[in-house]
Amino acid sequence: MGGSKSPGLDGFPGSFFQSFWDVVGKEVVAVTQDFQKSKIIPWDVNSTFIALIPKIKEVESFSNFRHLCNFLYKIMAKVLANQLRYILPLIINTS
């Protein structure tokens, strides 16, 4: 995940977490593991602003706008996506 992209609602870009992993890492891992066990994302982590700030001049799709997700949410979503990529081909019929 990009370290210099827009900061999320928490105000911290990914580079903050990378630079201070020795300080915040244990808590990030603990929250992520708790999410995996409980299957519940804490309400304060599950917050997103959709900011209509275009990334480029000629906006053609919604992905051309910035979104400000809590970075911890991004980490949890990435962990979940990485787990699902092994399971989805087994449960989705492609024929």
PyRosetta script that sets phi, psi and omega in degrees:
from pyrosetta import init, pose_from_sequence

init()
pose = pose_from_sequence("MGGSKSPGLDGFPGSFFQSFWDVVGKEVVAVTQDFQKSKIIPWDVNSTFIALIPKIKEVESFSNFRHLCNFLYKIMAKVLANQLRYILPLIINTS")
pose.set_psi(1, 140.4)
pose.set_omega(1, -175.7)
pose.set_phi(2, -63.1)
pose.set_psi(2, 129.8)
pose.set_omega(2, -178.7)
pose.set_phi(3, -82.3)
pose.set_psi(3, -20.2)
pose.set_omega(3, -176.1)
pose.set_phi(4, -109.7)
pose.set_psi(4, 10.4)
pose.set_omega(4, 178.6)
pose.set_phi(5, -73.2)
pose.set_psi(5, 174.7)
pose.set_omega(5, -176.3)
pose.set_phi(6, -56.1)
pose.set_psi(6, 141.0)
pose.set_omega(6, 176.8)
pose.set_phi(7, -68.8)
pose.set_psi(7, 155.3)
pose.set_omega(7, 178.9)
pose.set_phi(8, -86.8)
pose.set_psi(8, -165.7)
pose.set_omega(8, 179.8)
pose.set_phi(9, -60.2)
pose.set_psi(9, -28.7)
pose.set_omega(9, 179.2)
pose.set_phi(10, -74.3)
pose.set_psi(10, -10.6)
pose.set_omega(10, 177.1)
pose.set_phi(11, 86.1)
pose.set_psi(11, 1.1)
pose.set_omega(11, -176.2)
pose.set_phi(12, -111.3)
pose.set_psi(12, 127.2)
pose.set_omega(12, 173.0)
pose.set_phi(13, -79.4)
pose.set_psi(13, 170.7)
pose.set_omega(13, -179.7)
pose.set_phi(14, -58.1)
pose.set_psi(14, -32.1)
pose.set_omega(14, -179.1)
pose.set_phi(15, -62.7)
pose.set_psi(15, -29.3)
pose.set_omega(15, 176.4)
pose.set_phi(16, -62.0)
pose.set_psi(16, -47.6)
pose.set_omega(16, -179.3)
pose.set_phi(17, -64.9)
pose.set_psi(17, -37.0)
pose.set_omega(17, 178.2)
pose.set_phi(18, -66.8)
pose.set_psi(18, -44.1)
pose.set_omega(18, -177.8)
pose.set_phi(19, -70.2)
pose.set_psi(19, -34.7)
pose.set_omega(19, -175.1)
pose.set_phi(20, -113.7)
pose.set_psi(20, 30.1)
pose.set_omega(20, -178.6)
pose.set_phi(21, -58.0)
pose.set_psi(21, -34.5)
pose.set_omega(21, 179.5)
pose.set_phi(22, -63.7)
pose.set_psi(22, -23.4)
pose.set_omega(22, 179.2)
pose.set_phi(23, -92.0)
pose.set_psi(23, -45.5)
pose.set_omega(23, -172.8)
pose.set_phi(24, -101.5)
pose.set_psi(24, -12.2)
pose.set_omega(24, -172.3)
pose.set_phi(25, -56.9)
pose.set_psi(25, -47.2)
pose.set_omega(25, -177.7)
pose.set_phi(26, -60.8)
pose.set_psi(26, -40.2)
pose.set_omega(26, -179.6)
pose.set_phi(27, -70.6)
pose.set_psi(27, -39.5)
pose.set_omega(27, 177.6)
pose.set_phi(28, -61.4)
pose.set_psi(28, -45.7)
pose.set_omega(28, 179.2)
pose.set_phi(29, -63.3)
pose.set_psi(29, -42.3)
pose.set_omega(29, -179.4)
pose.set_phi(30, -62.9)
pose.set_psi(30, -44.4)
pose.set_omega(30, 179.8)
pose.set_phi(31, -65.2)
pose.set_psi(31, -40.8)
pose.set_omega(31, 179.7)
pose.set_phi(32, -66.3)
pose.set_psi(32, -41.4)
pose.set_omega(32, 177.6)
pose.set_phi(33, -66.6)
pose.set_psi(33, -37.5)
pose.set_omega(33, 176.8)
pose.set_phi(34, -63.1)
pose.set_psi(34, -40.8)
pose.set_omega(34, 176.1)
pose.set_phi(35, -60.4)
pose.set_psi(35, -42.6)
pose.set_omega(35, -179.4)
pose.set_phi(36, -64.4)
pose.set_psi(36, -35.8)
pose.set_omega(36, -179.9)
pose.set_phi(37, -76.9)
pose.set_psi(37, -45.8)
pose.set_omega(37, -173.8)
pose.set_phi(38, -86.0)
pose.set_psi(38, -21.6)
pose.set_omega(38, -176.1)
pose.set_phi(39, 64.7)
pose.set_psi(39, 21.5)
pose.set_omega(39, -179.6)
pose.set_phi(40, -124.6)
pose.set_psi(40, 126.3)
pose.set_omega(40, 175.3)
pose.set_phi(41, -87.8)
pose.set_psi(41, 126.5)
pose.set_omega(41, 178.6)
pose.set_phi(42, -55.2)
pose.set_psi(42, 141.5)
pose.set_omega(42, -174.2)
pose.set_phi(43, -58.0)
pose.set_psi(43, -36.0)
pose.set_omega(43, -177.4)
pose.set_phi(44, -75.9)
pose.set_psi(44, -16.4)
pose.set_omega(44, 175.6)
pose.set_phi(45, -87.0)
pose.set_psi(45, -32.1)
pose.set_omega(45, -175.9)
pose.set_phi(46, -88.2)
pose.set_psi(46, 56.6)
pose.set_omega(46, 179.0)
pose.set_phi(47, -125.7)
pose.set_psi(47, 138.6)
pose.set_omega(47, -179.3)
pose.set_phi(48, -144.2)
pose.set_psi(48, 137.9)
pose.set_omega(48, 169.1)
pose.set_phi(49, -101.8)
pose.set_psi(49, 134.1)
pose.set_omega(49, 169.6)
pose.set_phi(50, -99.2)
pose.set_psi(50, 105.4)
pose.set_omega(50, -178.5)
pose.set_phi(51, -97.8)
pose.set_psi(51, 126.0)
pose.set_omega(51, -179.2)
pose.set_phi(52, -84.4)
pose.set_psi(52, 60.9)
pose.set_omega(52, 177.0)
pose.set_phi(53, -109.8)
pose.set_psi(53, 109.9)
pose.set_omega(53, -176.7)
pose.set_phi(54, -67.6)
pose.set_psi(54, 141.8)
pose.set_omega(54, 175.8)
pose.set_phi(55, -81.3)
pose.set_psi(55, -28.6)
pose.set_omega(55, -177.8)
pose.set_phi(56, -131.6)
pose.set_psi(56, 167.9)
pose.set_omega(56, -178.1)
pose.set_phi(57, -70.4)
pose.set_psi(57, -45.0)
pose.set_omega(57, -176.8)
pose.set_phi(58, -98.9)
pose.set_psi(58, 90.6)
pose.set_omega(58, -178.1)
pose.set_phi(59, -76.0)
pose.set_psi(59, 124.7)
pose.set_omega(59, -179.5)
pose.set_phi(60, -118.5)
pose.set_psi(60, -17.8)
pose.set_omega(60, -179.6)
pose.set_phi(61, -150.8)
pose.set_psi(61, 168.7)
pose.set_omega(61, -179.1)
pose.set_phi(62, -61.2)
pose.set_psi(62, -29.9)
pose.set_omega(62, -178.9)
pose.set_phi(63, -68.7)
pose.set_psi(63, -10.2)
pose.set_omega(63, 177.2)
pose.set_phi(64, -82.7)
pose.set_psi(64, 1.4)
pose.set_omega(64, 177.1)
pose.set_phi(65, -105.6)
pose.set_psi(65, 152.5)
pose.set_omega(65, 177.8)
pose.set_phi(66, -78.5)
pose.set_psi(66, 145.8)
pose.set_omega(66, 172.0)
pose.set_phi(67, -129.6)
pose.set_psi(67, 141.7)
pose.set_omega(67, -174.9)
pose.set_phi(68, -112.7)
pose.set_psi(68, 86.0)
pose.set_omega(68, 177.9)
pose.set_phi(69, -89.5)
pose.set_psi(69, 149.6)
pose.set_omega(69, 170.9)
pose.set_phi(70, -60.5)
pose.set_psi(70, 131.3)
pose.set_omega(70, -174.5)
pose.set_phi(71, -64.2)
pose.set_psi(71, -32.1)
pose.set_omega(71, 176.7)
pose.set_phi(72, -62.5)
pose.set_psi(72, -36.9)
pose.set_omega(72, 175.4)
pose.set_phi(73, -60.9)
pose.set_psi(73, -42.2)
pose.set_omega(73, 179.5)
pose.set_phi(74, -61.9)
pose.set_psi(74, -40.5)
pose.set_omega(74, 178.7)
pose.set_phi(75, -63.1)
pose.set_psi(75, -46.9)
pose.set_omega(75, -179.3)
pose.set_phi(76, -63.2)
pose.set_psi(76, -41.4)
pose.set_omega(76, 179.4)
pose.set_phi(77, -64.9)
pose.set_psi(77, -38.3)
pose.set_omega(77, 179.2)
pose.set_phi(78, -66.6)
pose.set_psi(78, -41.4)
pose.set_omega(78, 177.3)
pose.set_phi(79, -61.1)
pose.set_psi(79, -46.7)
pose.set_omega(79, -179.9)
pose.set_phi(80, -63.4)
pose.set_psi(80, -44.0)
pose.set_omega(80, 179.4)
pose.set_phi(81, -61.8)
pose.set_psi(81, -40.3)
pose.set_omega(81, 178.9)
pose.set_phi(82, -65.3)
pose.set_psi(82, -33.9)
pose.set_omega(82, 177.5)
pose.set_phi(83, -73.0)
pose.set_psi(83, -40.3)
pose.set_omega(83, -177.5)
pose.set_phi(84, -69.6)
pose.set_psi(84, -25.8)
pose.set_omega(84, -176.5)
pose.set_phi(85, -64.1)
pose.set_psi(85, -21.2)
pose.set_omega(85, 177.1)
pose.set_phi(86, -86.0)
pose.set_psi(86, -28.9)
pose.set_omega(86, -175.2)
pose.set_phi(87, -88.4)
pose.set_psi(87, -40.4)
pose.set_omega(87, -174.1)
pose.set_phi(88, -55.2)
pose.set_psi(88, -43.4)
pose.set_omega(88, 178.9)
pose.set_phi(89, -61.7)
pose.set_psi(89, -24.5)
pose.set_omega(89, 180.0)
pose.set_phi(90, -79.1)
pose.set_psi(90, -25.4)
pose.set_omega(90, -175.0)
pose.set_phi(91, -109.8)
pose.set_psi(91, -5.2)
pose.set_omega(91, 179.4)
pose.set_phi(92, -105.2)
pose.set_psi(92, 125.0)
pose.set_omega(92, 178.4)
pose.set_phi(93, -84.8)
pose.set_psi(93, 117.8)
pose.set_omega(93, -177.9)
pose.set_phi(94, -93.9)
pose.set_psi(94, -1.0)
pose.set_omega(94, -178.4)
pose.set_phi(95, -92.9)
pose.dump_pdb("model.pdb")
